[in-house]
Amino acid sequence: MKMSRSSAALIAVLSAATLAHAARAEDLVVATFGGTFAEDTKLCNIGPFEKATGTKIAVQLGNSVQHAAALRAMAGKPTYDVAYVDNSLAAQLDKEGLIEPIDTTKLSSDPDLDKAAFGPRNSYVAFEVSATAIAYNPKAVSPPPTSWNDLFDPKYKGRLAIGDITGTSGMQFLLAVNKLRGGTLDNLDPGFAALKELAPNAVTLYTQADQLVSLFQRGDVVIAPWYPDRVGAQIERGLDLAVAYPEEGAVGIKPVLVIPKGAPHADLALKYVDTVLSTENQTCFSAREYAAPVNLKVALSDKVKKVVPTGENYSNLWFPDPTVVASHLVEWTRRWQREVAH
């Protein structure tokens, strides 16, 4: 059963309220992503932070849209101290006055960071660079895919999954196909026409990134737009997967950390952000989650370099303007529900 954007938002808000009731006053509440991402965040960031500060972190899992919806619902009285969202949603939250600027003078890691990691006015900071590319099972897909158009091959009917627009991969796949077929960020007609045609071929329109794991494990899905870091994490766990960067360019992602305006523990929240961005913790997360770090002192292993966007694959990344994306997202989501997900 597909989940509407409004239902996802309601669940996020109710979950946040439940978490806030359960969390102790001294807890730091961090809204992050689920699956292997949550596991590696706990190992590389949450665990070390708790040990260093004596603070207990309460975790709220969800995707970017769900976290942003919860922050809007809690406007002025947030129960979250830190939230993980994509930069397009962070740009909109900043425009709505819902997040605090990151005080870089209090970040011990600041001298080591790529300055492109920060949003306008330091309103948010990226903790990695990722992408929406093509994940596939190399034992079932041959030759390897080279283009977004390969996902439209009839041979993948019933063996393909695509993301719902409420998740970054779904939204970015729509934008990539739209661009490939002559559209612009102000005209998504070509993209919606293409996805309307493709959706019936898909096993599911997944709403959470790690829904794909079991589908790939069972062989129900052999190809899907997905994230290289998630592919790498599953390769590490023994799953037969590979990542292909389309010749037209993958879509770049800058998942970011935001501190909500009025966060109950703003000073601790900033310390958590600093922990995530430190050389030691970025090295851990990069190795575990196959993430391209924003800390310039981190050296990537050869194993990680084979998966994350580097070199030509990085140069070819397309980063859609997050402000433009944010301004259209509600409209696009409604259209998706009418034309693609119905």
N, C-alpha and C positions, 0 to 999 in steps of 0.2 A: 504494500500500500504506500503510495507516495504521500509525503508530508508537505502541506502547504507552507508558505513562508510565514503566514500568520500563526499557524499551529506551532511551527518551530520556535517562533518568538515567544509564544505563550509558555511553552515548555521551558524555555531558557529562563524566563522571568520567575516561574514557579519554582524551578530548581534552585535559582539564586536565593529566593526567599527561604526555602528549606535549609539551604546551606548556611545562610546568615543566622538562622535560629539555632542551628546545631553548633556553629563555631564558637569557641571561647573568645572572650574579649581580647585576649592577647594574641589570637591567631592572626596571621596574615592570609588574606583570601586572594588566591591567584586563579584567574580564569584562563585555562589553557586548552590545547587541542588534545584529542584522545589517542588511543591505540599506542603504537610504538613511540610516537612522539611524546606522549605522557610518561611512558616508561623511561625514556632517555632523559627527559626533563627532570624527573625525580632523581635519577642517578647522578646526573652531571650538575644540576643546579639546585634543586630543592634540598636534597640531602646535605650537600656542603653548606648551604645557607643556614639550615636548621642547626647544624653542628657548630657553625661559627658564631651564631647569634643567640642560640637557645630559644629561638622563636619556632613555634609550630605553624606549618603552612597547611591551610585547608584548601583543597583543590576543587575547582568547578570545571567540568569538562564540557566542551561544545565546539561548534565551528565559529568562524568569524562573524557570520550574520547573527547567530544566536547570542554571542557575547555583546555585539553592538546593540542588539535589541534590548538586552537586559540593562545595559548602561543607560539607554534612553529612558527605560521605564523607571530606573532608579535616579533619574536626574536630580542632582543636588544632594541626594542622600544615598550615595553608593555603598553597597556592602563589599564590593570588590576593591582590592587595593592595587592590583595589577591585572591587566588583561592582555592576552595575545590576540591580535586581529591583523588582517591584511591592511596594507597601507592605504588602499582606496577607502576603506571604511574608517580608518583612523583620520584621514583627511576630512571626511564628513563629520565625524565626532568633534574634531577640532573646530570646524566651521560652526557647529552648534554650541560651542563653548562647554563641552562635556569632559574635556581632558586638560590636565595641567602640563605646562612645558617641563621638559626634562632639564634640571639644573646641572649643566655639564661641569660646573665648578666643583660639584660634589661627587663626580665620577672619577675614581682613581684610574679607571681604564681609559679615560678620554684621550690621552695622548697617543694611544695605540690604535684608535678606531678610524676606520674609513669615514671621512666627514660626510660622504654621500649617504651614510646610514641614517642620518638625522632628517626629519621632516622640517618643513618651514617653521621658523621660530622654535626649533627643537621640541616641537609638540609631541613627537614620538621618535622612537629609534628602532631601526631594524636590527635583528639579532642574527640574521643569516640572509643569504640570497639563494633563492630556489627558482623553480620554473614549473610550468605545466608543459610536459613533453608527452611522449608515447611510451607506455609500459607494455611489454609483451612477453609471452612465453616463447623463448627461442626454440623449444622443441616442437612447438605447434605452429609457429609463424615463420615462414621462410619464402623468399628472402626477407631480411629485416625491413621494416617499414622505413620509408625515407621522406614521406610527405603526410600532411594532415589528410590529404585526399585518400590515402590508403585505408583510412577508417571507414570510408564509404564503399569499399569493395564488397560486393554481395556475398563473397565467401565467408565474411565475418557475421552474417546475419545469425542472430541467436547465440553468438559467441563474443559479443561486444558489450561493454558497459560504458556509459558516459555519466559525467557528474551532473547533478541538479544545479541549477543556477544559484541556489543558496550556498553552494560550496565554491571555493575559488576555482577549482579545476573545471567545473561546469561552465562558469561564467567566462573563464579565459578561453576555453575551447570554442565557445560561441563567438568570442571576439576574433580568435585566430581564423576560424572558417569564414567569418564575415569579411575580414580583411583580404583573405585569399580570393574571395569571390567579388571583390570590388567595392565593398562597403567601407564605411568610416564609423567613428565613434558616435557621430550624429545621425547615422543611417544604418541601422542593423537589419534592414529588410532582407538582404542577401543571406545573412547568417541565420535568421529565423526560418527562412524558407528551406535552407539546407538542413537545419536541425529538425524541423518538422518532418522532413523526409527520412532522416536517419533514425529518429527516436523509436519507431516500431521495430527496428532491427536490434535494439539494445535489450539485454537481459534485464537491466535495471537502470534507473537514473539515481545513482547513489548520492546520499546526503552527507555521509561521514566517510572520510578518506579510507579508513581501515575496513570498511565493508568489503572492499575489493580483495582483501587478503584471503578470506575463505572462498570467494568465487574463483580466484586463481588457483588456490590449493586443490579444489575439487575438479578443476578443469572446465567449469561452467563458463568461464571467461578466459580468452587468450590474448585480448588486446584492449587497451583503454587509455584515454588521456589521464595521466596521473603525474605524481611528483617524483622526480629523481631521488630525493632524499628518502621517500617511503620505499621506493624500489630498492635502494641500497640497503636499507634496514632489513628488508625481507630477504635479500640475497644473503646477508649476514646470518640470517636465521635458517638458511638452507632452501629457500624457495627458488624454483627455476624461473628467473625473471631477468630481463634486460631492459635498458632504456634507449630509446632512439630520439635524437633531436631532429625534428623536421627540417628539411632543406630551406623551407621558407622562414625558419626561425621559430624557436619555442617562445612561450610567453613568460617573461620574467616576473618573479614574485618577490616582494620584500615584506615578509611577515614581520610585524613590529610589536613592541611593548608600549603600552600606554598606562598612565596613571590617571584614574578618573578624578575629576574635580571634586574635592571634598572627601577624598579617600580617607578612611578612618585612621590609617597608619602610613601617612604619606612619606615620612622620613625612612621608615623601614622599607617601604615600597621602592624608594630610590636605591637603597642598599641592595635590594634584591636585583634590580635592574643592573647595578654595577657588577654583581656576582655573575649574572648571565653573560656579561660582556667581557669579563676578565680573560686573560690569555689562557689560564689553566682550564677554566670551565668551557671556553669556546673550543679548545683543543679536544676535550672530552666529548662534547656534543657533536663536533665535526666528525670524529671517528666513529661514534655510535650511530648517529642519525644521517651520516653522509651529507652533511650540510656545508655549504660554502660560507665561511665565517666572515664577519665584518671587522674582527680584530686582526690587524695586519701582521701581528707577530706570530700568528698561527701558521704552521707549516702543514700542508695537506699531505697525507700518505699517497703513494701511487695507487693504492686500491680505491681510495676516495676520489682521486682525480679522474678515474675511469667513469665515474657516475655523475658527479656534480658538474654544473656548467662551468667549464674553464676554456681558455684559449678561444678558438673560433666559435665554439658553441656559446660561450659567454658573449662574444662580440656580436653574435647574431640574435641575441635575446631582444625581444620587443617588450618594452615597458609602457603599457598604455598609461596615459595621464591619469593619475589617481583621482584628481579633482573632478575631471570630466566623467570618469566611471562612476564616482560616488553620486554625482548629480543626476545620473540616469538610472541608477540601480533599481529604485522602486518601480519605475516605469517598465524597465526590462523584465523585472520579476513578474509583474502582473501579466505582461505579454507572454512570457514563458508559460505561465500557468494556463493561459487561454489556448496557446498554439502548439506547445511542445509536450507538456506534462498531462494534458487532459486525457 
